[in-house]
Amino acid sequence: MPTARFVVIGKVQGVFYRASTREQALALGVSGHAENRRDGSVEVLASGSAQALDALERWLRKGPPMAAVATVGREDLPEQGLRGFQIG
C-alpha cells in the first residue's frame, strides 16, 4: 500500500489533533501513527490506498475544530507495512 509522511504545522498540539487524526485515519482504512514533534508540529505516517491518503491529507489541512493548521508537507515513501493506528 502507498505510504506517506505528513508534517502538520500550526496550532496542532493540545487541541486533540492526534486523537482526531486517529479517528479519521481508521474511518478511511489508513494505518500508521501520529506523533507530536519538539518543534510544535505533528508528524503523521500513514499507509493506505492512494485515495484514502489523499482524503486524509485533505482532512489534515483542516484538522479538528480547535486546530489552526498553517501548512501540511507531504513526502511519499516506499511501502512500510504499517498496522493499526497509534498515537505517540
C-alpha positions as CSV (number, residue, x, y, z in Angstrom):
1,M,0.0,0.0,0.0
2,P,1.2,3.5,-0.6
3,T,2.7,5.3,2.4
4,A,3.2,9.0,3.1
5,R,4.7,11.1,5.8
6,F,2.9,14.4,6.6
7,V,4.2,17.2,8.8
8,V,1.5,19.5,10.0
9,I,2.5,22.9,11.2
10,G,0.3,25.4,13.1
11,K,-1.7,25.2,16.3
12,V,-1.8,21.4,16.3
13,Q,-0.7,20.4,19.8
14,G,-3.0,20.4,22.8
15,V,-6.1,20.6,20.5
16,F,-6.9,16.8,20.2
17,Y,-5.2,16.8,16.7
18,R,-3.6,13.4,17.1
19,A,-6.6,11.7,18.5
20,S,-8.9,13.2,15.8
21,T,-6.4,12.1,13.2
22,R,-6.5,8.6,14.5
23,E,-10.3,8.6,14.3
24,Q,-10.2,9.9,10.7
25,A,-7.5,7.5,9.6
26,L,-9.3,4.5,11.0
27,A,-12.5,5.6,9.3
28,L,-10.6,5.8,6.0
29,G,-8.9,2.4,6.5
30,V,-5.5,4.0,6.9
31,S,-2.8,2.6,9.2
32,G,0.1,4.4,10.8
33,H,0.8,6.8,13.6
34,A,0.6,10.5,14.7
35,E,3.3,12.0,17.0
36,N,4.0,15.4,18.4
37,R,7.4,16.8,17.4
38,R,9.5,19.0,19.6
39,D,9.1,22.0,17.2
40,G,5.3,22.1,17.9
41,S,4.3,20.3,14.7
42,V,2.7,16.9,14.3
43,E,4.1,14.1,12.2
44,V,1.7,11.6,10.6
45,L,3.0,8.4,9.0
46,A,0.1,6.8,7.0
47,S,-0.3,3.8,4.8
48,G,-3.5,3.1,2.7
49,S,-4.9,3.4,-0.7
50,A,-3.9,6.4,-2.8
51,Q,-7.5,7.7,-2.5
52,A,-7.5,7.3,1.3
53,L,-4.2,9.1,1.7
54,D,-5.5,12.0,-0.4
55,A,-8.6,12.1,1.7
56,L,-6.5,12.0,4.9
57,E,-4.4,14.9,3.6
58,R,-7.4,17.0,2.9
59,W,-8.6,16.3,6.5
60,L,-5.2,17.1,7.9
61,R,-5.3,20.5,6.3
62,K,-8.4,21.3,8.4
63,G,-8.0,19.2,11.5
64,P,-10.3,19.3,14.5
65,P,-12.3,22.4,15.4
66,M,-9.7,23.9,17.8
67,A,-6.7,23.4,15.5
68,A,-5.3,26.1,13.3
69,V,-3.3,24.4,10.5
70,A,-0.8,26.6,8.7
71,T,0.8,24.1,6.4
72,V,0.9,20.4,5.6
73,G,4.0,18.9,4.0
74,R,3.8,15.5,2.3
75,E,6.5,13.0,1.4
76,D,5.6,9.9,-0.4
77,L,7.5,6.8,0.8
78,P,8.1,3.2,-0.1
79,E,5.5,0.8,1.5
80,Q,6.0,0.5,5.2
81,G,3.7,-2.4,6.2
82,L,2.0,-0.5,9.0
83,R,-0.8,-2.0,11.0
84,G,-3.4,-0.2,13.2
85,F,-3.0,3.5,14.0
86,Q,-1.1,4.6,17.1
87,I,-0.7,7.9,18.8
88,G,2.7,8.7,20.2
